[in-house]
Amino acid sequence: MALKPLQDRIVIKVIEDTEQTSGGIFIPDSAKEKPQKGEVVAVGEGKIGENGEREPMDVKVGDVILYAKYAGTDIKMDGVEYKILSIKDALAILV
């Protein structure tokens, strides 16, 4: 990937939920909720704090996270959907 996030931002690959229910019903795109789960593919160096030192990032490449519903900026590269988020919009790491 050719994206390097700046400061306290991360780039995630959006993970789409399945398009079919367990009962076999297909869900149309218009009825789907926006995904809120993604895999971290790039991490910035961290924000510079008031003391002049970089604050460590809470996530690392490969983590699968949940993020705020309307957060970030959507981009598409090579047919893959990515999102650039501020680390404050990352809500939890799925373990």
N, C-alpha and C positions, 0 to 999 in steps of 0.2 A: 504494500500500500504506500502511496505517495503523500500521505497526510501526517503532519507532525503538529499536534495541538500545542497551543501556547499556554503558559502559566498554569492555572488550575482547571484546565479543560481536558476532557477525555473524548475519544472517538469510540463509538460502539457500533457493532453490526446488529441491526434490529432482528430479533427472533420473532417470526410470525407464529401465531397459534394455528392449530389445525383448522382446516376449512370445513370439516365434517364432524358432526356430533357423534357420540358413542352409539346413538340409535340409527346412524346412517343418514341423517339429514344434513344436506349441504347448506352452509351459511353464505348468503350473497355478500359481496364486498360492502354494499350499502348498509348492512345490518351489523357489520363487525365493529368492535371497539378498537381504538388505536392500541397497538401493542405497547406494553410498558416494560418489556424485558429485552435485554441485549447483552452481547458478549463484548467485553472491552478489547479493542484491537490496538489502541494507542493511548498513551498517557503523557500529559504535559509534565514539565519539571516541578511544578508547584508554585503557589503564590508566594511572593516575597512579603514577609511579615513586617511589622513595625520595627522589629529589631534588626532588619536588614538581611535576615537569613530566610532561606526557602523553607516553607512549611511542607512536611512530607504528605504524599498523596495516600489516601485510604484504600485505593484500588490498584490492581496491577493488570497487565495484559493477560487475558485468559479468564478473568473473573466474569461470572454471569451476574448481572445486577438488575434490580428493579429501579425504575426512574420515574420522576414526576410526569403525570399524564400529558401535559402540554409543553414540556420543557424542550429546549434545544433547537437546533437547526437541522433540517433534513437535507441530505445530499445523496446523490446516486452516482456511483462510479462503477463502470464495467458491469452494469446491470444489477449491482448489489446496493441495497439500501443501507445507508449509514446515518448516524445522528451525532452531532457535536454538542456536548453538554458541558456545563460548568459542574465541577465536582459537588457543589451544594445541591444539585438536582438528582444526584444518585442517592436513593433512599435506603437500599440494603444490598448486601451481597448474598446470593443464593448459595448455600453450602450443601 
